């Protein structure tokens, strides 16, 4: 990974510069990890589970 750092007057790294493709890939991977985390949290909740198709049907009925 080709990265560049921006430093302050004391030489402390304060920012990073990386190619846009690497940035986009990193964002996509973080979003996927967030989805996995949310899924795991939802699975851990005790209660009645509703099949996704049934949820969609009920949701579309509420919009009418």
C-alpha positions in Angstrom: 0.0 0.0 0.0 1.5 3.3 -1.1 0.7 5.9 1.6 2.0 9.3 2.4 1.8 11.1 5.7 1.3 14.7 6.5 3.2 15.8 9.5 3.0 18.8 11.8 5.9 21.1 12.6 7.2 18.6 15.2 7.2 15.7 12.8 4.1 14.0 14.3 1.9 12.3 11.7 -1.4 14.1 11.5 -2.9 12.9 8.3 -2.5 10.2 5.6 -2.8 10.4 1.8 -3.6 7.2 -0.1 -4.8 6.4 -3.6 -8.6 6.8 -4.1 -9.0 3.2 -5.1 -7.5 2.0 -1.9 -9.7 4.5 0.1 -12.8 3.2 -1.7 -11.9 -0.4 -1.1 -11.3 0.4 2.6 -14.7 2.1 2.9 -16.4 -0.9 1.2 -14.8 -3.3 3.6 -15.7 -1.2 6.6 -19.3 -1.0 5.5 -19.4 -4.8 5.1 -18.0 -5.2 8.6 -20.6 -2.9 9.9 -23.3 -5.0 8.2 -21.9 -8.1 9.8 -21.9 -6.5 13.2 -25.5 -5.3 12.8 -26.5 -8.8 11.7 -24.8 -10.4 14.7 -26.5 -8.0 17.0 -29.9 -8.7 15.5 -29.4 -12.4 15.8 -28.5 -12.0 19.5 -31.9 -10.3 20.3 -34.3 -12.7 21.8 -37.8 -12.7 20.4 -40.0 -13.7 17.5 -38.1 -13.8 14.2 -40.1 -12.9 11.1 -39.0 -14.3 7.6 -37.8 -11.5 5.4 -40.4 -12.1 2.7 -43.2 -11.8 5.3 -41.7 -8.6 6.6 -41.6 -7.1 3.1 -45.3 -8.0 2.6 -46.3 -6.4 5.9 -44.2 -3.4 5.2 -45.8 -2.9 1.7 -49.3 -3.2 3.2 -48.5 -0.5 5.8 -47.5 2.0 3.0 -50.9 1.7 1.3 
